[in-house]
Amino acid sequence: MKTTFRSTSVALILLTMLLLLAGCEKKTAVTDPTAQSTPGSTKVLEAADLVGYDGKRLRKSVDHIREASEKHNQNVEKMAGSGPEQ
Protein backbone atom coordinates (compact mmCIF):
# COMPACT_ATOMS: atom_id res chain seq x y z
CA MET A 1 0.00 0.00 0.00
CA LYS A 2 2.80 2.38 0.92
CA THR A 3 4.67 1.60 -2.31
CA THR A 4 1.55 2.17 -4.45
CA PHE A 5 0.90 5.55 -2.83
CA ARG A 6 4.51 6.58 -3.23
CA SER A 7 4.70 5.54 -6.91
CA THR A 8 1.37 7.24 -7.65
CA SER A 9 2.60 10.44 -6.01
CA VAL A 10 5.86 10.38 -7.96
CA ALA A 11 3.97 9.73 -11.21
CA LEU A 12 1.61 12.67 -10.56
CA ILE A 13 4.50 14.97 -9.72
CA LEU A 14 6.39 13.96 -12.87
CA LEU A 15 3.26 14.35 -15.00
CA THR A 16 2.62 17.81 -13.53
CA MET A 17 6.20 18.85 -14.20
CA LEU A 18 6.00 17.65 -17.81
CA LEU A 19 2.75 19.53 -18.38
CA LEU A 20 4.20 22.70 -16.90
CA LEU A 21 7.33 22.40 -19.03
CA ALA A 22 5.25 21.79 -22.14
CA GLY A 23 3.16 24.87 -21.35
CA CYS A 24 6.24 27.01 -20.88
CA GLU A 25 7.65 26.11 -24.28
CA LYS A 26 4.73 27.57 -26.19
CA LYS A 27 5.35 30.99 -27.65
CA THR A 28 2.44 33.28 -27.02
CA ALA A 29 1.62 35.90 -29.58
CA VAL A 30 1.55 39.51 -28.53
CA THR A 31 -2.06 40.49 -28.02
CA ASP A 32 -1.65 44.13 -28.86
CA PRO A 33 -4.99 45.20 -30.32
CA THR A 34 -3.38 47.83 -32.53
CA ALA A 35 -1.13 45.21 -34.08
CA GLN A 36 -4.12 43.05 -34.95
CA SER A 37 -6.17 45.79 -36.55
CA THR A 38 -5.46 47.34 -39.89
CA PRO A 39 -3.19 50.38 -39.83
CA GLY A 40 -5.19 53.51 -39.11
CA SER A 41 -8.19 51.63 -37.77
CA THR A 42 -9.90 53.01 -34.69
CA LYS A 43 -12.31 50.11 -34.29
CA VAL A 44 -10.44 48.88 -31.22
CA LEU A 45 -11.46 52.06 -29.40
CA GLU A 46 -14.98 50.68 -29.12
CA ALA A 47 -13.60 48.28 -26.52
CA ALA A 48 -13.44 51.28 -24.16
CA ASP A 49 -17.03 50.34 -23.31
CA LEU A 50 -15.56 47.64 -21.10
CA VAL A 51 -14.01 50.17 -18.74
CA GLY A 52 -16.88 52.62 -18.60
CA TYR A 53 -16.24 54.96 -21.52
CA ASP A 54 -18.54 55.49 -24.49
CA GLY A 55 -16.50 53.60 -27.07
CA LYS A 56 -18.53 54.64 -30.10
CA ARG A 57 -18.32 58.32 -29.27
CA LEU A 58 -14.61 58.00 -28.51
CA ARG A 59 -14.05 56.29 -31.86
CA LYS A 60 -16.00 58.96 -33.74
CA SER A 61 -14.04 61.68 -31.99
CA VAL A 62 -10.69 60.12 -32.85
CA ASP A 63 -11.83 59.49 -36.44
CA HIS A 64 -12.79 63.16 -36.73
CA ILE A 65 -9.40 64.26 -35.37
CA ARG A 66 -7.55 61.92 -37.75
CA GLU A 67 -9.54 63.14 -40.75
CA ALA A 68 -8.83 66.76 -39.84
CA SER A 69 -5.14 65.94 -39.44
CA GLU A 70 -5.00 64.18 -42.81
CA LYS A 71 -6.77 67.11 -44.47
CA HIS A 72 -4.32 69.54 -42.87
CA ASN A 73 -1.35 67.42 -44.00
CA GLN A 74 -2.70 67.34 -47.56
CA ASN A 75 -3.06 71.12 -47.52
CA VAL A 76 0.49 71.52 -46.24
CA GLU A 77 1.81 69.20 -48.95
CA LYS A 78 -0.13 71.09 -51.59
CA MET A 79 1.24 74.40 -50.35
CA ALA A 80 4.78 73.03 -50.24
CA GLY A 81 4.44 71.63 -53.76
CA SER A 82 3.17 74.89 -55.23
CA GLY A 83 5.64 77.12 -53.39
CA PRO A 84 8.18 79.41 -55.13
CA GLU A 85 10.80 77.52 -57.12
CA GLN A 86 14.40 78.69 -57.08
N, C-alpha and C positions, 0 to 999 in steps of 0.2 A: 504494500500500500504506500509506504514511504517512498519507494523507488518510482512508482507510477506518478505520484504527485510531483516529485522532483523533476522527472523527465518531461512531464506536461508543462511545468513552469518554465523550464529551460526552452522548450519548443515555442511557447508563447512569447517569451522574451526575444528569442531569435527572429521569430516571424514579425514581431513589432519593429525590431531594428531594421529588418529588410524592407518593410513597408515604408518606414521613415526615410531610409536611404533612397529608395526608389522615388519617393515624393520630392526629395531635395534635388534630385538630378534634373527634374523637369525645368525647362526654361519658361518662365512666364512672360508673356508679352506685356509691354507697357500699355496700360489702359488709359492713356491720355486721350480725352475726348476730342481734343483739337487735332490730334494726329489721325484719328479715325474719320473725321469728317473731311469733306472736300475743302481745299484751300479757299478761304474767304467766306465759308459758311458760318452763319450765326445760329443755326438750328439747335446747337447744343445749349444755347442760353435758355431755351425753354425748360431745361431741367432745373432752373432756379426755383421752379414751383415747389420742389422738394424741400427747400429750406425757407420757404415763406415769402419769397418774392413773386411778383407777377411776371412769369417767364415770357409770356407773349408780348407784354408791353415792353419789357426789357429788350427783347429781340428786335421789335420794331424801332425802338429808340436807337439801338446800335446800328441797325440797317440804315436808318436815316442819316446818322452821323457818317457812316462809311460812304454812302452815296454822295453826300455833300463834300466829303474829302476827295473822292474820285473826281467829282466835277471841278473842284478847285485845282486839283493837280492837272487836269486836262487843260484848263484855262491858262495855267502857268506855262505848260509845255507849248501851247499855242502862241502865247506872248513871247516866249523865248525863241521859238522858231521864226517868228515874223519880226524879230528885233532888227536893229540897224546892222548891216553887214560891213565889215572893214576890209 
